[in-house]
Amino acid sequence: MDNQPHLLIVDDDREIRDSLSRYLTKNGYRVSAADGAIAMRRVLAAGAIDLVILDVMMPGEDGLTLCRYLRETTRLPIVMLTAVGEETDRIIGLEMGADDYIVKPFNPRELLARIRAVIRRTHSLPPEAPAPTSGVIRFAGLTLDAGRHELTGADGVVVPLSQGEFLLLTAFLDHSGRVLTRDQLLDLTRGRSAVPFDRSIDNQVSRLRRKIEPDPKTPTLIQTVWGGGYRFTAKVER
């Protein structure tokens, strides 16, 4: 029983909470439920949660506010429940770090499939190195001052990095030599684009290559692993 993933449903609609709780319990999950922000925080403080199912439209602190809070304070996977036609909410939720969303009304089987996919993906992440909040990291003649988010080339010239490029670079530095899939990179960086497609990572990798590779057309530092993802090959010194 204890090894079953523990889900938290946060929705002010009691009928949705109860029906989802019954369905997900029948499908092998432990389920807790909360009707809003206060109850959600109480459940989180009481025990380990593996994934949060979070409704957007709630009184008081809405789902987008709670999504921001969860992403700032935890690494819990989040699946958002959004209303039909509220595309802006879905985009903002993904930008804030939600892992997936589903539109109401929905088939519980589709929600179950999305929950399984998110848990499978996040559990497959390699062990996480401590986030570099300060200190200097050297690789391939380049120097990254993690505290200042500043990358300097061998010639002493600062290489400008966007926030997304910095997060992607630190993910590669923390897992040098390992193959990281696109989904893993999305989770490690939380730098999600407006739509949950892995193409956003490909574009980000291309931009980063142009800034750190000796020859971006023939990359040697960030290698593409066909069918797998990307591998960072440089030796990292901290």
Backbone hydrogen bonds in HBPLUS format (Angstrom, degrees):
<---DONOR---> <-ACCEPTOR-->    atom                        ^
c    i                          cat <-CA-CA->   ^        H-A-AA   ^      H-
h    n   atom  resd res      DA  || num        DHA   H-A  angle D-A-AA Bond
n    s   type  num  typ     dist DA aas  dist angle  dist       angle   num
A0004-GLN N   A0001-MET O   3.12 MM   3  5.57 164.2  2.14 113.7 117.8     1
A0030-ARG N   A0005-PRO O   3.04 MM  25  6.17 164.3  2.07 154.2 157.6     2
A0050-ASP N   A0006-HIS O   2.72 MM  44  5.19 167.0  1.74 150.8 154.9     3
A0007-LEU N   A0030-ARG O   2.80 MM  23  6.13 167.0  1.82 161.0 157.9     4
A0032-SER N   A0007-LEU O   2.86 MM  25  6.23 156.5  1.91 158.1 166.0     5
A0008-LEU N   A0051-LEU O   2.97 MM  43  6.37 152.0  2.05 156.8 165.1     6
A0053-ILE N   A0008-LEU O   2.78 MM  45  6.05 167.6  1.79 157.3 161.2     7
A0009-ILE N   A0032-SER O   2.91 MM  23  6.33 164.0  1.93 152.0 153.7     8
A0034-ALA N   A0009-ILE O   2.78 MM  25  6.16 146.3  1.89 165.7 171.1     9
A0010-VAL N   A0053-ILE O   2.79 MM  43  6.07 166.2  1.81 176.4 177.2    10
A0055-ASP N   A0010-VAL O   2.95 MM  45  6.13 165.0  1.98 173.0 174.3    11
A0011-ASP N   A0034-ALA O   3.01 MM  23  6.47 150.2  2.10 169.3 166.6    12
A0017-ARG N   A0013-ASP O   3.03 MM   4  6.35 166.0  2.05 156.0 160.3    13
A0018-ASP N   A0014-ARG O   2.87 MM   4  6.03 167.9  1.88 155.6 158.5    14
A0019-SER N   A0015-GLU O   2.95 MM   4  6.03 167.4  1.97 148.3 152.3    15
A0020-LEU N   A0016-ILE O   2.95 MM   4  5.90 165.9  1.97 150.8 155.3    16
A0021-SER N   A0017-ARG O   2.93 MM   4  5.94 152.9  2.01 141.5 149.9    17
A0022-ARG N   A0018-ASP O   3.04 MM   4  6.27 161.2  2.07 149.5 153.4    18
A0023-TYR N   A0019-SER O   3.03 MM   4  6.22 165.8  2.05 148.0 152.2    19
A0024-LEU N   A0020-LEU O   2.85 MM   4  5.92 173.7  1.86 156.6 158.7    20
A0025-THR N   A0021-SER O   2.99 MM   4  5.94 150.4  2.08 141.1 149.6    21
A0026-LYS N   A0022-ARG O   3.05 MM   4  6.24 156.3  2.11 146.7 152.4    22
A0027-ASN N   A0023-TYR O   3.22 MM   4  6.48 128.6  2.50 134.4 147.9    23
A0029-TYR N   A0024-LEU O   3.12 MM   5  5.70 154.3  2.19 146.4 147.4    24
A0028-GLY N   A0025-THR O   3.15 MM   3  5.40 151.3  2.24 115.6 113.4    25
A0040-MET N   A0036-GLY O   2.93 MM   4  6.04 152.2  2.01 149.2 158.3    26
A0041-ARG N   A0037-ALA O   3.00 MM   4  6.22 164.0  2.03 154.6 157.0    27
A0042-ARG N   A0038-ILE O   3.10 MM   4  6.34 150.7  2.19 143.8 152.3    28
A0043-VAL N   A0039-ALA O   2.98 MM   4  6.24 157.2  2.04 151.3 156.3    29
A0044-LEU N   A0040-MET O   2.96 MM   4  6.21 165.5  1.98 154.4 158.6    30
A0045-ALA N   A0041-ARG O   3.01 MM   4  6.12 148.9  2.11 141.4 149.1    31
A0046-ALA N   A0042-ARG O   3.17 MM   4  6.28 130.9  2.42 135.7 147.9    32
A0046-ALA N   A0043-VAL O   3.06 MM   3  5.10 133.4  2.28  97.4 110.5    33
A0052-VAL N   A0077-PRO O   2.99 MM  25  6.35 165.9  2.01 155.1 158.7    34
A0079-VAL N   A0052-VAL O   2.91 MM  27  6.31 162.5  1.94 162.1 167.3    35
A0054-LEU N   A0079-VAL O   2.85 MM  25  6.14 158.8  1.90 152.9 160.2    36
A0081-LEU N   A0054-LEU O   2.80 MM  27  5.88 153.0  1.87 140.0 140.0    37
A0056-VAL N   A0081-LEU O   2.98 MM  25  6.02 152.2  2.06 169.8 163.5    38
A0063-GLY N   A0056-VAL O   2.80 MM   7  3.83 164.9  1.82 128.8 127.8    39
A0066-LEU N   A0062-ASP O   3.01 MM   4  6.34 159.6  2.06 153.1 159.5    40
A0067-CYS N   A0063-GLY O   2.77 MM   4  5.90 145.4  1.89 142.8 152.9    41
A0068-ARG N   A0064-LEU O   3.06 MM   4  6.29 157.8  2.11 144.2 149.0    42
A0069-TYR N   A0065-THR O   3.04 MM   4  6.35 156.2  2.10 143.9 150.7    43
A0070-LEU N   A0066-LEU O   2.84 MM   4  6.06 163.6  1.86 151.4 155.3    44
A0071-ARG N   A0067-CYS O   2.94 MM   4  6.13 159.6  1.99 150.0 155.6    45
A0072-GLU N   A0068-ARG O   2.99 MM   4  6.16 146.3  2.11 145.4 154.2    46
A0073-THR N   A0069-TYR O   3.06 MM   4  6.18 138.4  2.24 145.2 155.7    47
A0074-THR N   A0070-LEU O   2.75 MM   4  5.39 140.6  1.90 149.7 155.3    48
A0099-ASP N   A0078-ILE O   2.81 MM  21  5.34 144.2  1.94 139.5 151.3    49
A0080-MET N   A0100-ASP O   2.91 MM  20  6.32 162.6  1.94 144.4 143.4    50
A0102-ILE N   A0080-MET O   2.86 MM  22  6.32 144.8  1.99 159.6 170.3    51
A0082-THR N   A0102-ILE O   3.05 MM  20  6.31 164.0  2.08 151.2 156.2    52
A0104-LYS N   A0082-THR O   2.69 MM  22  5.94 165.7  1.71 169.0 173.7    53
A0086-GLU N   A0083-ALA O   3.18 MM   3  5.61 166.8  2.20 129.6 131.6    54
A0090-ARG N   A0086-GLU O   3.35 MM   4  6.76 154.5  2.42 146.2 152.9    55
A0091-ILE N   A0087-GLU O   2.96 MM   4  6.27 160.7  2.00 155.4 160.4    56
A0092-ILE N   A0088-THR O   2.90 MM   4  6.11 171.0  1.91 156.2 158.6    57
A0093-GLY N   A0089-ASP O   2.86 MM   4  5.92 159.4  1.90 146.3 152.7    58
A0094-LEU N   A0090-ARG O   3.03 MM   4  6.22 160.1  2.07 148.2 152.6    59
A0095-GLU N   A0091-ILE O   2.94 MM   4  6.18 157.3  1.99 150.9 157.8    60
A0096-MET N   A0092-ILE O   2.90 MM   4  6.11 139.7  2.07 145.0 156.0    61
A0098-ALA N   A0093-GLY O   2.98 MM   5  5.54 164.9  2.00 147.9 144.4    62
A0097-GLY N   A0094-LEU O   3.07 MM   3  5.13 150.2  2.17  99.1 108.4    63
A0110-GLU N   A0107-ASN O   2.85 MM   3  5.39 130.9  2.10 114.8 127.3    64
A0111-LEU N   A0107-ASN O   3.26 MM   4  6.73 156.7  2.32 151.8 158.4    65
A0112-LEU N   A0108-PRO O   2.86 MM   4  6.09 158.6  1.91 148.3 154.5    66
A0113-ALA N   A0109-ARG O   2.97 MM   4  6.20 154.4  2.04 141.7 148.2    67
A0114-ARG N   A0110-GLU O   2.97 MM   4  6.25 155.2  2.03 149.3 155.9    68
A0115-ILE N   A0111-LEU O   2.88 MM   4  6.11 158.7  1.92 154.0 159.9    69
A0116-ARG N   A0112-LEU O   2.97 MM   4  6.19 165.4  1.99 152.0 155.6    70
A0117-ALA N   A0113-ALA O   2.99 MM   4  6.17 156.2  2.05 144.1 150.7    71
A0118-VAL N   A0114-ARG O   2.95 MM   4  6.15 162.7  1.98 151.6 155.6    72
A0119-ILE N   A0115-ILE O   2.96 MM   4  6.15 168.9  1.98 156.5 159.5    73
A0120-ARG N   A0116-ARG O   2.89 MM   4  5.96 160.3  1.93 146.4 152.7    74
A0121-ARG N   A0117-ALA O   2.95 MM   4  6.07 156.9  2.00 144.8 151.1    75
A0122-THR N   A0118-VAL O   2.91 MM   4  6.07 171.6  1.91 155.2 157.6    76
A0123-HIS N   A0119-ILE O   2.91 MM   4  5.87 154.9  1.98 146.8 153.7    77
A0124-SER N   A0121-ARG O   3.17 MM   3  5.26 141.8  2.32  97.5 108.5    78
A0125-LEU N   A0122-THR O   3.35 MM   3  5.53 166.3  2.37 105.3 108.9    79
A0146-ALA N   A0135-GLY O   2.98 MM  11  5.76 142.7  2.12 165.5 176.2    80
A0137-ILE N   A0144-LEU O   2.85 MM   7  5.06 159.6  1.89 145.0 152.1    81
A0144-LEU N   A0137-ILE O   2.72 MM   7  5.06 171.8  1.72 158.6 161.4    82
A0138-ARG N   A0237-GLU O   2.75 MM  99  5.06 168.6  1.76 154.5 158.5    83
A0237-GLU N   A0138-ARG O   2.89 MM  99  5.06 163.7  1.92 153.9 157.6    84
A0139-PHE N   A0142-LEU O   2.97 MM   3  5.31 161.8  2.01 146.7 151.7    85
A0142-LEU N   A0139-PHE O   2.69 MM   3  5.31 164.1  1.72 132.5 136.6    86
A0143-THR N   A0152-THR O   2.92 MM   9  5.17 158.1  1.96 151.3 157.8    87
A0152-THR N   A0143-THR O   2.77 MM   9  5.17 162.1  1.81 151.6 158.0    88
A0145-ASP N   A0150-GLU O   2.78 MM   5  5.13 171.9  1.78 159.2 159.0    89
A0149-HIS N   A0145-ASP O   2.84 MM   4  5.77 114.6  2.28 143.3 161.8    90
A0150-GLU N   A0145-ASP O   3.10 MM   5  5.13 158.6  2.14 139.6 142.2    91
A0159-VAL N   A0151-LEU O   2.65 MM   8  5.30 166.9  1.67 150.3 155.2    92
A0153-GLY N   A0157-VAL O   2.94 MM   4  5.47 172.8  1.94 151.3 151.1    93
A0156-GLY N   A0153-GLY O   2.93 MM   3  5.29 161.5  1.96 115.8 119.3    94
A0166-PHE N   A0162-SER O   2.92 MM   4  6.17 156.1  1.98 151.7 158.3    95
A0167-LEU N   A0163-GLN O   3.00 MM   4  6.23 164.6  2.02 151.7 155.2    96
A0168-LEU N   A0164-GLY O   2.98 MM   4  6.16 157.4  2.03 145.5 152.0    97
A0169-LEU N   A0165-GLU O   2.89 MM   4  6.01 161.8  1.92 147.3 152.6    98
A0170-THR N   A0166-PHE O   2.95 MM   4  6.17 166.3  1.97 154.9 158.1    99
A0171-ALA N   A0167-LEU O   3.02 MM   4  6.19 147.1  2.13 140.5 149.5   100
A0172-PHE N   A0168-LEU O   3.05 MM   4  6.38 158.0  2.10 151.0 156.0   101
A0173-LEU N   A0169-LEU O   2.87 MM   4  6.16 161.0  1.90 153.5 159.4   102
A0174-ASP N   A0170-THR O   2.90 MM   4  5.98 152.8  1.97 144.0 150.5   103
A0175-HIS N   A0172-PHE O   3.13 MM   3  5.19 140.4  2.29  98.6 109.9   104
A0178-ARG N   A0175-HIS O   3.09 MM   3  5.72 163.8  2.12 139.9 142.2   105
A0177-GLY N   A0232-PHE O   2.72 MM  55  5.50 148.4  1.81 152.9 164.0   106
A0180-LEU N   A0230-TYR O   2.81 MM  50  5.40 169.5  1.82 159.1 160.7   107
A0230-TYR N   A0180-LEU O   2.93 MM  50  5.40 159.2  1.98 144.2 149.0   108
A0185-LEU N   A0181-THR O   2.96 MM   4  6.25 156.6  2.01 149.8 156.2   109
A0186-LEU N   A0182-ARG O   2.93 MM   4  6.22 151.3  2.01 148.0 156.1   110
A0187-ASP N   A0183-ASP O   3.05 MM   4  6.35 155.9  2.11 146.9 152.7   111
A0188-LEU N   A0184-GLN O   2.82 MM   4  6.02 156.8  1.87 151.6 158.7   112
A0189-THR N   A0185-LEU O   2.98 MM   4  5.96 153.2  2.05 145.9 151.5   113
A0190-ARG N   A0186-LEU O   2.83 MM   4  5.53 147.1  1.94 139.6 149.4   114
A0197-PHE N   A0195-VAL O   2.84 MM   2  5.69 141.0  1.99 102.4  93.2   115
A0200-SER N   A0197-PHE O   3.28 MM   3  6.29 164.9  2.31 127.5 128.5   116
A0201-ILE N   A0198-ASP O   3.05 MM   3  5.54 135.5  2.26 111.0 121.2   117
A0203-ASN N   A0199-ARG O   3.05 MM   4  6.40 157.7  2.10 154.6 159.5   118
A0204-GLN N   A0200-SER O   3.08 MM   4  6.27 154.8  2.14 140.6 147.8   119
A0205-VAL N   A0201-ILE O   2.81 MM   4  6.03 159.1  1.85 156.3 161.8   120
A0206-SER N   A0202-ASP O   2.99 MM   4  6.22 158.2  2.04 146.5 152.3   121
A0207-ARG N   A0203-ASN O   3.06 MM   4  6.37 156.6  2.12 147.7 153.2   122
A0208-LEU N   A0204-GLN O   2.95 MM   4  6.23 158.5  2.00 148.8 155.0   123
A0209-ARG N   A0205-VAL O   2.82 MM   4  6.03 159.4  1.86 155.2 160.9   124
A0210-ARG N   A0206-SER O   3.19 MM   4  6.43 151.1  2.27 142.8 149.3   125
A0211-LYS N   A0208-LEU O   2.98 MM   3  5.23 143.6  2.12 104.6 115.6   126
A0212-ILE N   A0208-LEU O   3.08 MM   4  6.37 136.7  2.28 150.3 162.8   127
A0213-GLU N   A0209-ARG O   2.90 MM   4  5.15 160.5  1.94 141.9 145.6   128
A0218-THR N   A0215-ASP O   2.87 MM   3  5.44 147.1  1.98 119.1 128.7   129
A0233-THR N   A0221-LEU O   2.85 MM  12  5.16 160.3  1.89 146.5 153.3   130
A0223-GLN N   A0231-ARG O   2.83 MM   8  5.19 155.2  1.89 164.4 156.8   131
A0231-ARG N   A0223-GLN O   2.88 MM   8  5.19 153.7  1.95 146.3 154.4   132
A0225-VAL N   A0229-GLY O   2.86 MM   4  5.10 174.3  1.86 132.6 134.2   133
A0228-GLY N   A0225-VAL O   2.76 MM   3  5.16 155.9  1.82 136.9 139.1   134
A0229-GLY N   A0225-VAL O   2.90 MM   4  5.10 159.2  1.95 139.1 145.8   135
